[in-house]
Amino acid sequence: MTDASAEALAALSGNAIFDLRHFALISVHGDDAEDFLQGQLTNDVGEVTATRAQLSAWCSPKGRVLTCFLVFRHDGRLLLQLPDTLLEQTLKRLRMYVLRAKAILESADDSLARFGLVGEDAASCLRDLLGDLPEHADDVRRFEHVTIIRLRGGRPRYEIVGAPEAVAPLWDACRQVAMTAGADAWELLDIEAGIANIGPDTSDSFVPQMINLDRIGGVSFTKGCYVGQEIVARTQHLGRIKRRMYRTHWNAIATATIRAGDTLHASTHAASPRAQVVNAKAVPSGGFDVLAVIPIEVAASAPETGFALDDGTRLTLEALPYALEDETA
């Protein structure tokens, strides 16, 4: 078994610990910080509290998701977590909207350390060190100098955030019961949870509903205006959601390649691209687990068998941990 396969296996069914440096943090603070973000993000930032985090997105004026954020509070600041590959362009573009608002946006990567943890034994280790952990997805608990966020997934999964000197002892202790794993294994957990990681190859490609943000609490339809809000609301209320993100398995051989932004063609629908890859990672059992945006009518035509691709491989639909409402094209 390769190191990557061992890490993936530990992440999906054992205990694993992750250095989360493949994500970046933007700190937003100042008198107008919350109001500023309220006019930018898809979710209601007012609901982010000392005990509650949220998923959200930042859209273009055309309602397309530029990046997704995990939004939470730590030491009086609002923090936006996003892929590090999008940090520079996101920070630069967000600052253009500040204008006269009393809001300061800056990278927090140098001042805060983070790691991820998954598995029953790993959670027990953290609990022994700190006390009771947050129980439900997006719940947050503060333990003196560190913030613990319960993340989405079928098994206990947490993110630990704090000053480096406070986080380091927790990392060292939890490493004794968990395998150190990398970014690919962490992304497999997000795929399993049905959470899209938008990167450079998929930025500005989908409205929030296409990647199911409305199904996992990532969009508020009752808050005020934000960038792209008119398009997002129109899509929702006029029933124009024609594509959704599905969790799938691609039975390609191990030497095959697949990456975010690729299109997969169904042999029965060869006239146009049928599935656009959002995220994809190899799994120990063979093939790839894939989050893909697929026309609802295509997915509905073969909910159990999936569909054949032009190269003879097959894309089968897997269960998501949340419901997609019944929709017709």
C-alpha positions in Angstrom: 0.0 0.0 0.0 1.4 3.4 -0.9 1.7 6.2 1.6 -1.1 8.1 -0.1 -3.4 5.0 0.1 -2.5 4.5 3.8 -3.3 8.2 4.5 -6.6 8.0 2.6 -7.6 4.8 4.5 -6.8 6.4 7.8 -8.8 9.5 6.9 -11.9 7.6 5.7 -12.0 4.8 8.3 -9.3 5.3 11.0 -7.7 8.2 12.7 -5.8 10.9 10.9 -4.2 14.3 11.7 -3.7 17.0 9.0 -1.5 20.1 8.7 -4.0 22.5 7.0 -1.4 24.7 5.3 -3.1 24.1 2.0 -5.8 26.5 3.3 -5.2 30.2 4.0 -6.9 32.5 6.5 -8.1 36.1 5.9 -8.6 38.2 9.0 -11.4 40.8 8.8 -11.6 43.3 11.7 -12.6 46.9 12.4 -15.8 48.7 13.3 -17.5 47.8 10.0 -16.1 44.3 9.5 -19.4 42.5 9.9 -21.3 44.9 7.8 -18.7 44.8 5.1 -18.8 41.0 4.9 -22.6 41.1 5.0 -22.6 42.9 1.7 -20.2 40.5 0.1 -20.9 36.9 1.2 -23.9 34.7 0.4 -24.6 33.8 4.1 -25.7 35.8 7.0 -22.5 36.8 8.8 -24.5 38.0 11.8 -25.1 34.3 12.6 -21.4 33.7 13.1 -20.8 33.7 16.8 -18.4 32.5 19.4 -20.2 29.2 19.3 -21.2 29.0 15.6 -19.2 28.9 12.3 -20.7 28.7 8.8 -20.0 27.9 5.2 -20.4 30.8 2.8 -19.3 31.9 -0.7 -18.2 35.1 -2.4 -19.7 35.5 -5.9 -19.0 37.6 -9.0 -21.7 40.2 -10.0 -23.0 37.4 -12.3 -23.7 35.2 -9.3 -20.8 32.8 -9.9 -18.9 31.5 -7.0 -15.4 32.9 -6.9 -14.4 31.1 -3.7 -16.0 29.3 -0.7 -15.2 30.2 2.9 -15.4 28.6 6.3 -16.3 31.7 8.4 -15.7 31.8 12.2 -14.6 34.0 15.0 -11.4 33.9 17.0 -10.1 36.6 19.4 -12.6 39.2 18.3 -11.8 38.8 14.6 -13.8 37.3 11.8 -11.8 34.7 9.9 -12.3 33.5 6.4 -10.7 30.2 5.5 -10.1 29.4 1.8 -7.7 27.4 -0.4 -4.3 29.0 -0.3 -4.2 29.0 -4.2 -6.9 31.7 -4.1 -5.6 33.8 -1.2 -3.7 36.5 -3.1 -6.4 37.3 -5.8 -9.2 37.1 -3.3 -7.6 39.4 -0.8 -6.7 41.9 -3.5 -10.2 41.9 -5.0 -12.1 42.0 -1.7 -10.0 45.0 -0.6 -11.3 46.9 -3.7 -14.8 46.8 -2.2 -13.8 48.2 1.2 -13.9 51.8 0.1 -14.8 53.9 3.2 -15.8 51.0 5.4 -13.8 50.7 8.6 -12.6 47.2 7.8 -9.1 45.8 7.6 -8.4 42.6 5.6 -5.1 40.8 6.0 -3.7 37.4 6.0 -3.7 35.7 9.4 -1.5 32.7 8.4 1.6 34.0 10.2 -0.2 34.6 13.5 -2.4 31.5 13.7 -1.7 27.7 13.5 -4.2 25.1 12.5 -4.6 21.4 12.1 -7.4 19.0 11.3 -8.4 15.8 13.1 -10.7 12.9 12.2 -11.6 9.6 13.9 -13.0 8.4 17.2 -9.6 7.8 18.9 -8.3 11.1 17.8 -11.4 12.9 19.1 -11.0 11.1 22.4 -7.4 12.3 22.7 -8.5 15.8 22.1 -11.3 15.5 24.5 -9.0 14.2 27.2 -6.8 17.2 26.7 -9.4 19.9 26.6 -12.8 18.7 27.7 -16.1 18.3 25.9 -15.9 19.1 22.2 -18.5 20.7 19.9 -21.0 18.0 19.0 -22.7 19.2 15.7 -21.5 20.4 12.4 -20.4 24.1 12.5 -20.5 24.2 16.3 -17.6 26.0 17.9 -16.0 25.9 21.4 -13.3 28.1 22.8 -10.8 26.6 25.1 -8.6 29.4 26.5 -6.2 30.0 23.6 -7.6 27.7 21.0 -10.9 27.5 19.0 -12.3 24.1 18.0 -14.7 23.8 15.1 -16.8 20.6 14.4 -16.7 20.0 10.7 -19.2 18.2 8.5 -18.8 14.4 8.0 -20.0 11.0 9.1 -17.3 10.7 11.8 -15.9 13.1 14.3 -13.9 15.7 12.4 -12.5 18.9 13.9 -10.3 21.9 13.1 -8.1 23.3 15.8 -7.1 27.0 15.5 -5.0 29.2 17.8 -1.6 30.7 18.5 1.2 28.4 17.5 2.4 28.0 21.0 -1.0 26.8 22.1 -1.7 24.5 19.2 1.7 22.8 19.1 1.2 20.7 22.3 -2.2 19.5 21.0 -0.7 18.5 17.7 2.1 16.5 19.4 -0.3 14.7 21.6 -2.9 13.8 18.9 -0.1 12.6 16.6 0.4 9.6 19.0 -3.0 8.2 18.1 -3.5 9.4 14.5 -1.7 9.0 11.2 -0.3 12.2 9.7 -2.0 12.7 6.4 -1.9 15.3 3.6 -4.2 17.6 1.6 -5.4 14.8 -0.7 -6.8 12.8 2.2 -8.4 15.8 3.7 -10.1 16.6 0.4 -11.5 13.0 0.3 -13.3 13.8 3.6 -14.8 16.9 2.0 -15.9 14.9 -1.0 -17.5 12.3 1.3 -19.3 15.2 3.1 -20.4 16.7 -0.2 -18.5 20.0 0.3 -17.0 21.7 -2.7 -13.5 23.1 -2.6 -13.5 25.8 -5.3 -10.0 26.4 -6.7 -8.4 28.3 -9.6 -9.8 25.8 -12.2 -13.4 26.1 -11.0 -13.6 29.6 -9.7 -16.3 31.7 -11.4 -17.9 28.5 -12.9 -21.0 27.8 -10.8 -23.8 29.6 -9.1 -24.0 28.5 -5.4 -27.0 26.1 -6.0 -25.0 24.1 -8.5 -22.5 23.1 -5.8 -25.4 22.6 -3.3 -24.4 25.5 -1.0 -28.1 26.1 -0.5 -28.5 22.5 0.8 -25.8 22.7 3.4 -26.6 26.1 4.9 -24.2 28.2 2.8 -26.7 30.7 1.4 -29.2 33.0 3.2 -32.3 33.9 1.2 -33.5 36.3 3.8 -30.5 38.6 4.4 -29.9 41.9 2.5 -28.1 42.4 -0.8 -24.6 41.1 -1.5 -22.5 40.8 -4.7 -24.4 38.5 -7.1 -27.5 38.3 -4.9 -29.9 39.1 -7.7 -28.8 36.2 -9.8 -28.7 33.7 -6.9 -32.1 34.7 -5.7 -33.6 34.6 -9.2 -32.1 31.1 -9.8 -33.7 29.9 -6.5 -37.2 31.4 -6.8 -37.8 30.9 -10.5 -36.8 27.2 -10.3 -34.0 27.5 -12.8 -31.6 25.0 -11.1 -30.8 22.7 -14.0 -27.6 21.2 -12.6 -26.6 20.0 -9.2 -23.4 18.6 -7.7 -23.4 14.9 -7.2 -21.0 12.6 -5.3 -19.8 10.0 -7.8 -17.3 7.2 -8.2 -15.2 6.9 -11.4 -13.9 3.4 -12.0 -10.9 4.5 -14.0 -7.5 2.7 -13.6 -5.0 4.1 -11.2 -2.9 5.7 -13.9 -5.8 7.7 -15.2 -5.8 11.4 -14.5 -8.7 13.6 -13.5 -8.6 17.1 -12.1 -10.9 19.9 -11.0 -12.4 21.7 -14.0 -12.3 18.6 -16.3 -15.4 17.6 -18.2 -16.6 14.0 -18.5 -18.7 13.0 -21.5 -21.5 10.4 -21.2 -21.6 8.1 -24.2 -25.4 8.3 -24.2 -25.3 12.1 -24.2 -22.3 12.6 -26.4 -23.4 15.9 -27.9 -22.2 18.0 -25.0 -20.2 17.8 -21.8 -22.3 16.1 -19.1 -20.3 16.3 -16.0 -17.9 19.1 -14.8 -15.5 17.9 -12.1 -15.4 20.0 -9.0 -13.1 17.8 -6.9 -11.6 14.4 -7.4 -9.2 12.1 -5.5 -8.0 8.5 -5.8 -9.4 6.1 -3.2 -7.6 3.0 -1.8 -10.2 0.6 -3.2 -9.5 1.8 -6.7 -10.8 4.5 -9.0 -11.6 8.0 -7.9 -14.2 9.7 -5.7 -15.6 12.7 -7.6 -17.8 15.7 -6.9 -19.2 16.6 -10.3 -21.9 19.1 -11.4 -24.3 17.1 -13.6 -27.5 18.0 -15.3 -30.3 16.9 -13.1 -32.1 15.1 -16.0 -29.0 13.1 -16.7 -28.5 12.1 -13.1 -32.2 11.2 -12.7 -32.0 8.9 -15.8 -29.7 6.5 -14.1 -29.7 7.0 -10.4 -28.5 3.5 -9.5 -26.4 2.4 -12.5 -24.8 5.7 -13.3 -23.7 6.2 -16.8 -21.0 5.1 -19.2 -18.4 7.6 -20.4 -16.9 7.8 -23.9 -13.7 6.0 -22.9 -15.6 3.0 -21.6 -15.3 3.8 -17.9 -18.3 4.4 -15.7 -19.4 7.1 -13.4 -21.7 5.8 -10.7 -23.7 8.0 -8.3 -23.0 7.7 -4.5 -25.1 8.9 -1.7 -24.7 12.4 -0.4 -25.1 13.0 3.4 -27.8 15.6 2.7 -30.9 15.6 0.6 -31.3 17.2 -2.9 -34.9 18.2 -3.3 -36.8 16.6 -6.2 -36.3 18.7 -9.2 -37.1 18.4 -12.9 -35.2 20.0 -15.7 
